[in-house]
Amino acid sequence: MPSKYQYGVVLDAGSSGTRMYVYRWLKNAVARATATSEELHQLPTISTKKKWSKKVHPGMSTFANRPDEVGKEHLKELLETALDIVPEEEVVNTPIFLLATAGMRLVPDVARRQLLAEVCSYVKRKTEFALSDCDANIQVIAGETEGLYGWIASNYLVGAFSKPDDHANGRDHNTYGFLDMGGASAQIAFAPNITEAEKHANDLKLLRLRTVDGQQSEYRVFVTTWLGYGANEARRRYVDAIGEAFDTTETNVLPDPCLPKGLHIHKNGTSIDWPLKDQLEATLVGTGRFSECLAQTFPLLDKDAACLDPPCLFHGVHVPAIDFDINHFIGISEFWHSTHEIFEMDKEDKAFDFRTYQARVTDFCSQDWSNIVHGIADEQWGSKVDEQKAAESCFKASWIINMLHEGIGIPRIGIETSETHASDEAHDTTKELLEGAEEAGFSNTLPLFQALNKVDDVEISWTLGKIVLYASSMVPPSNAAIQAVGFGSNIPGIAMPDDWKYPGGKPDLSVLPGSAMPWDTKSSSDDDAEDTDNDSDDDDDNWTSKLLHGDDFSDRAPGLILILLILLLVAFFLMGRERRQNFIRKLNPFTKRESGRFDHDSTSLPLPRKLLNKFAAFFGSKDKGPKYERVLEEGDAHDFIPKPEGFELYGLPSSSSSSEDDETRSSSSKGSVGRKARMPDNGATNMSRSGSSTSLGVEAVVSGHRSRAASPTRRMTPLREAD
């Protein structure tokens, strides 16, 4: 029985590993039948579970030079987990997407295409997931696309789409901005106010979604990315700046205010082997001065870079002016980890304010490293915090603070409030902010910035945004005027720009309510034809992978056999005609040998031998008939006498032949009456040197060779002159 749920699988191929997510939602026919009037006007309800996610290491980009291993060593475990989750009968209806980000963007173009092609081929060979378009489902996405998916996911989970009235920040604005930071890059996505949206219309993305009842909603979102501004890349640039500030020829110990006091590490971040004096390369020694750390990380924003398209925030990257009266932001990934893993004193402290956060960071980083190590052993900051995370936390905290407040410009929440309570040193403005940021349901407006990881136990991941967009595209439009779901350039007057991205393939917009679902509008024969075309294209593009890149020997055997056959065929043609004929004769087990000669009476040959002779004739000569070579017993080629006119062929009945001759001719030339004379294949026909004729109609190929001493002879009746 088919499931009432539709499933979707997304693989996030990041720089450090690939994580697989499985999502599900009610099929639209079921959702419409069971939804309340309020739910009909909402987007499809996407759900997932903790165990419906799995990650493998390292990143997929490490297989760039060995793409044939990416399936068995990287994807196999993820796909097997997905197949255990999705009901067997729904696998063929379940789309699968592998979307790669930072790490794969650095792989050279040719290697990247080859690796993605192998990923698609492997998924098709090993599963029956719906994968009709490799280019759309298996790809490296741009940072802007990743940011837009994250914007969808965060607003979807906090309820900004489903309950806009509960998230009205003013002036009919109900969505939140989105901030994401990984190891290599950072993204921002938000919907500007009306004035900025009109001023920078060409810089915005037009996003279209569809609710359960088939109605559409549109959003105009600005998205951009800063490459090199992720936490790891920023740290690398910071360490390089420290090295330039000190003369490493005089000392190999460099003070680092962004490390806890007393911590010694290599410049690449690895721990130090003692004694320190034996270290040849420069090392970093923590001083634990967080205020200096903030000052030294600020220049990394590159605020002084030329802005060619104003306004810009930092590094010369254009961003429309942010109106913080209506633009409140949600931060995920490093924005969450750097503010909550160590510095979250109370598990209920989910809100962020500058005063409380900076105080906690300063207190932690000024501790002696030996005390921090003891705290880690006692799980003072939880079981997930190890020495590496603790060592990195001070720099990351300073980078987050500078990014948020100096880079993006978010007001320092808590500073103004703390001045009101200056006489109360223990006052914590976080508690006040929590009143406006209830975690369960987010029924009230969030503060200007809120770091989040999960909502209702669902992780905020850009992969969820991809599935929300896909599920929305599968809803039939309520009327023919409804435009396709997806996103593209926000060009005035053009409903469907050329760069429009369809999340699930171009839909049939003629489908109206009550009609079949978009995937049912074709006849079964059309579906079969489409599937056949797709399979054919895949076979043409990936046949070498299927033959040569299998996971085990049984998968590769057909390809190896094919290559071997091709090599043998090439060698066979290079042997030459005469050697090919001799080779085929030696292989022929049906050849009759009598008295040292071959019997070439084709009518009496066994069927296999007939076929083999035809094969030899085809590859050995282009002539219609066989060629013969006459071997001389003695003498030279001029000893042959031209054939006289009017002679009869050997083998025809003759009254002058003896009965013994007749019997010999009958046995050796059976069935050849009235045909051209057949000569022995070895050409060893013995003629009297005094003879005056040759066989009529047979080309004598004069070789000039002497006959062998033991050459077999054939009894022949001399030709007689016709009457």
Secondary structure in CASP SS format (residue, H / E / C, confidence):
PFRMAT SS
TARGET T0000
AUTHOR 0000-0000-0000
METHOD secondary structure of the structure
MODEL  1
M C 1.00
P C 1.00
S C 1.00
K C 1.00
Y E 1.00
Q E 1.00
Y E 1.00
G E 1.00
V E 1.00
V E 1.00
L E 1.00
D E 1.00
A E 1.00
G C 1.00
S C 1.00
S C 1.00
G C 1.00
T E 1.00
R E 1.00
M E 1.00
Y E 1.00
V E 1.00
Y E 1.00
R E 1.00
W E 1.00
L E 1.00
K C 1.00
N H 1.00
A H 1.00
V H 1.00
A H 1.00
R H 1.00
A H 1.00
T H 1.00
A C 1.00
T C 1.00
S H 1.00
E H 1.00
E H 1.00
L H 1.00
H C 1.00
Q C 1.00
L C 1.00
P C 1.00
T C 1.00
I C 1.00
S E 1.00
T C 1.00
K C 1.00
K H 1.00
K H 1.00
W H 1.00
S E 1.00
K E 1.00
K E 1.00
V E 1.00
H C 1.00
P C 1.00
G C 1.00
M H 1.00
S H 1.00
T H 1.00
F H 1.00
A C 1.00
N C 1.00
R C 1.00
P H 1.00
D H 1.00
E H 1.00
V H 1.00
G H 1.00
K H 1.00
E H 1.00
H H 1.00
L H 1.00
K H 1.00
E H 1.00
L H 1.00
L H 1.00
E H 1.00
T H 1.00
A H 1.00
L H 1.00
D H 1.00
I H 1.00
V C 1.00
P C 1.00
E H 1.00
E H 1.00
E H 1.00
V H 1.00
V H 1.00
N H 1.00
T C 1.00
P E 1.00
I E 1.00
F E 1.00
L E 1.00
L E 1.00
A E 1.00
T C 1.00
A H 1.00
G H 1.00
M H 1.00
R H 1.00
L C 1.00
V C 1.00
P C 1.00
D H 1.00
V H 1.00
A H 1.00
R H 1.00
R H 1.00
Q H 1.00
L H 1.00
L H 1.00
A H 1.00
E H 1.00
V H 1.00
C H 1.00
S H 1.00
Y H 1.00
V H 1.00
K H 1.00
R H 1.00
K H 1.00
T C 1.00
E C 1.00
F C 1.00
A E 1.00
L C 1.00
S C 1.00
D C 1.00
C H 1.00
D H 1.00
A H 1.00
N H 1.00
I E 1.00
Q E 1.00
V E 1.00
I C 1.00
A C 1.00
G H 1.00
E H 1.00
T H 1.00
E H 1.00
G H 1.00
L H 1.00
Y H 1.00
G H 1.00
W H 1.00
I H 1.00
A H 1.00
S H 1.00
N H 1.00
Y H 1.00
L H 1.00
V H 1.00
G C 1.00
A C 1.00
F C 1.00
S C 1.00
K C 1.00
P H 1.00
D H 1.00
D H 1.00
H H 1.00
A C 1.00
N C 1.00
G E 1.00
R C 1.00
D C 1.00
H E 1.00
N C 1.00
T C 1.00
Y C 1.00
G E 1.00
F E 1.00
L E 1.00
D E 1.00
M E 1.00
G C 1.00
G C 1.00
A C 1.00
S E 1.00
A E 1.00
Q E 1.00
I E 1.00
A E 1.00
F E 1.00
A C 1.00
P C 1.00
N C 1.00
I H 1.00
T H 1.00
E H 1.00
A H 1.00
E H 1.00
K H 1.00
H C 1.00
A H 1.00
N H 1.00
D H 1.00
L C 1.00
K E 1.00
L E 1.00
L E 1.00
R E 1.00
L E 1.00
R E 1.00
T C 1.00
V C 1.00
D C 1.00
G C 1.00
Q C 1.00
Q E 1.00
S E 1.00
E E 1.00
Y E 1.00
R E 1.00
V E 1.00
F E 1.00
V E 1.00
T E 1.00
T E 1.00
W E 1.00
L E 1.00
G C 1.00
Y C 1.00
G C 1.00
A H 1.00
N H 1.00
E H 1.00
A H 1.00
R H 1.00
R H 1.00
R H 1.00
Y H 1.00
V H 1.00
D H 1.00
A H 1.00
I H 1.00
G H 1.00
E H 1.00
A H 1.00
F C 1.00
D C 1.00
T C 1.00
T C 1.00
E C 1.00
T C 1.00
N C 1.00
V E 1.00
L E 1.00
P E 1.00
D E 1.00
P C 1.00
C C 1.00
L C 1.00
P C 1.00
K E 1.00
G C 1.00
L C 1.00
H E 1.00
I E 1.00
H E 1.00
K C 1.00
N C 1.00
G C 1.00
T C 1.00
S E 1.00
I C 1.00
D C 1.00
W C 1.00
P C 1.00
L H 1.00
K H 1.00
D H 1.00
Q C 1.00
L C 1.00
E C 1.00
A C 1.00
T E 1.00
L E 1.00
V E 1.00
G E 1.00
T C 1.00
G C 1.00
R C 1.00
F H 1.00
S H 1.00
E H 1.00
C H 1.00
L H 1.00
A H 1.00
Q H 1.00
T H 1.00
F H 1.00
P H 1.00
L H 1.00
L H 1.00
D C 1.00
K C 1.00
D C 1.00
A C 1.00
A C 1.00
C C 1.00
L C 1.00
D C 1.00
P C 1.00
P C 1.00
C E 1.00
L C 1.00
F C 1.00
H C 1.00
G C 1.00
V C 1.00
H E 1.00
V C 1.00
P C 1.00
A C 1.00
I C 1.00
D C 1.00
F C 1.00
D C 1.00
I C 1.00
N C 1.00
H C 1.00
F E 1.00
I E 1.00
G E 1.00
I E 1.00
S E 1.00
E H 1.00
F H 1.00
W H 1.00
H H 1.00
S H 1.00
T H 1.00
H H 1.00
E C 1.00
I C 1.00
F C 1.00
E C 1.00
M C 1.00
D C 1.00
K C 1.00
E C 1.00
D C 1.00
K C 1.00
A C 1.00
F C 1.00
D C 1.00
F H 1.00
R H 1.00
T H 1.00
Y H 1.00
Q H 1.00
A H 1.00
R H 1.00
V H 1.00
T H 1.00
D H 1.00
F H 1.00
C H 1.00
S C 1.00
Q C 1.00
D E 1.00
W H 1.00
S H 1.00
N H 1.00
I H 1.00
V H 1.00
H H 1.00
G H 1.00
I H 1.00
A H 1.00
D C 1.00
E C 1.00
Q C 1.00
W C 1.00
G C 1.00
S C 1.00
K C 1.00
V C 1.00
D C 1.00
E H 1.00
Q H 1.00
K H 1.00
A H 1.00
A H 1.00
E H 1.00
S H 1.00
C H 1.00
F H 1.00
K H 1.00
A H 1.00
S H 1.00
W H 1.00
I H 1.00
I H 1.00
N H 1.00
M H 1.00
L H 1.00
H H 1.00
E H 1.00
G H 1.00
I H 1.00
G C 1.00
I C 1.00
P C 1.00
R C 1.00
I C 1.00
G C 1.00
I H 1.00
E H 1.00
T H 1.00
S H 1.00
E H 1.00
T H 1.00
H C 1.00
A C 1.00
S C 1.00
D C 1.00
E C 1.00
A C 1.00
H C 1.00
D C 1.00
T C 1.00
T H 1.00
K H 1.00
E H 1.00
L H 1.00
L H 1.00
E C 1.00
G C 1.00
A C 1.00
E C 1.00
E C 1.00
A C 1.00
G C 1.00
F C 1.00
S C 1.00
N C 1.00
T C 1.00
L C 1.00
P C 1.00
L C 1.00
F E 1.00
Q E 1.00
A E 1.00
L C 1.00
N C 1.00
K E 1.00
V E 1.00
D C 1.00
D C 1.00
V E 1.00
E E 1.00
I C 1.00
S C 1.00
W H 1.00
T H 1.00
L H 1.00
G H 1.00
K H 1.00
I H 1.00
V H 1.00
L H 1.00
Y H 1.00
A H 1.00
S H 1.00
S H 1.00
M C 1.00
V C 1.00
P C 1.00
P C 1.00
S C 1.00
N C 1.00
A C 1.00
A C 1.00
I C 1.00
Q C 1.00
A C 1.00
V C 1.00
G E 1.00
F E 1.00
G E 1.00
S E 1.00
N C 1.00
I C 1.00
P C 1.00
G C 1.00
I C 1.00
A C 1.00
M C 1.00
P C 1.00
D C 1.00
D C 1.00
W C 1.00
K E 1.00
Y C 1.00
P C 1.00
G C 1.00
G C 1.00
K C 1.00
P C 1.00
D C 1.00
L C 1.00
S C 1.00
V C 1.00
L C 1.00
P C 1.00
G C 1.00
S C 1.00
A C 1.00
M C 1.00
P H 1.00
W H 1.00
D H 1.00
T C 1.00
K C 1.00
S C 1.00
S H 1.00
S H 1.00
D H 1.00
D H 1.00
D H 1.00
A H 1.00
E H 1.00
D H 1.00
T H 1.00
D H 1.00
N H 1.00
D H 1.00
S H 1.00
D H 1.00
D H 1.00
D H 1.00
D H 1.00
D H 1.00
N H 1.00
W H 1.00
T H 1.00
S H 1.00
K H 1.00
L H 1.00
L H 1.00
H C 1.00
G C 1.00
D C 1.00
D C 1.00
F H 1.00
S H 1.00
D H 1.00
R H 1.00
A H 1.00
P H 1.00
G H 1.00
L H 1.00
I H 1.00
L H 1.00
I H 1.00
L H 1.00
L H 1.00
I H 1.00
L H 1.00
L H 1.00
L H 1.00
V H 1.00
A H 1.00
F H 1.00
F H 1.00
L H 1.00
M C 1.00
G C 1.00
R H 1.00
E H 1.00
R H 1.00
R H 1.00
Q H 1.00
N H 1.00
F H 1.00
I H 1.00
R H 1.00
K H 1.00
L H 1.00
N C 1.00
P C 1.00
F C 1.00
T C 1.00
K C 1.00
R E 1.00
E E 1.00
S C 1.00
G C 1.00
R E 1.00
F E 1.00
D C 1.00
H C 1.00
D C 1.00
S H 1.00
T H 1.00
S H 1.00
L C 1.00
P C 1.00
L H 1.00
P H 1.00
R H 1.00
K H 1.00
L H 1.00
L H 1.00
N H 1.00
K H 1.00
F H 1.00
A H 1.00
A H 1.00
F H 1.00
F H 1.00
G H 1.00
S C 1.00
K C 1.00
D C 1.00
K C 1.00
G C 1.00
P C 1.00
K C 1.00
Y C 1.00
E E 1.00
R E 1.00
V E 1.00
L E 1.00
E C 1.00
E C 1.00
G C 1.00
D C 1.00
A H 1.00
H H 1.00
D H 1.00
F C 1.00
I C 1.00
P C 1.00
K C 1.00
P C 1.00
E C 1.00
G C 1.00
F E 1.00
E C 1.00
L C 1.00
Y C 1.00
G C 1.00
L C 1.00
P C 1.00
S C 1.00
S C 1.00
S C 1.00
S C 1.00
S C 1.00
S H 1.00
E H 1.00
D H 1.00
D H 1.00
E H 1.00
T H 1.00
R H 1.00
S H 1.00
S H 1.00
S H 1.00
S C 1.00
K C 1.00
G C 1.00
S C 1.00
V C 1.00
G C 1.00
R C 1.00
K C 1.00
A C 1.00
R C 1.00
M C 1.00
P C 1.00
D C 1.00
N C 1.00
G C 1.00
A C 1.00
T C 1.00
N C 1.00
M C 1.00
S C 1.00
R C 1.00
S C 1.00
G C 1.00
S C 1.00
S C 1.00
T C 1.00
S C 1.00
L C 1.00
G C 1.00
V C 1.00
E C 1.00
A C 1.00
V E 1.00
V E 1.00
S E 1.00
G E 1.00
H E 1.00
R E 1.00
S C 1.00
R C 1.00
A C 1.00
A C 1.00
S C 1.00
P C 1.00
T C 1.00
R C 1.00
R C 1.00
M C 1.00
T C 1.00
P C 1.00
L C 1.00
R C 1.00
E E 1.00
A C 1.00
D C 1.00
END
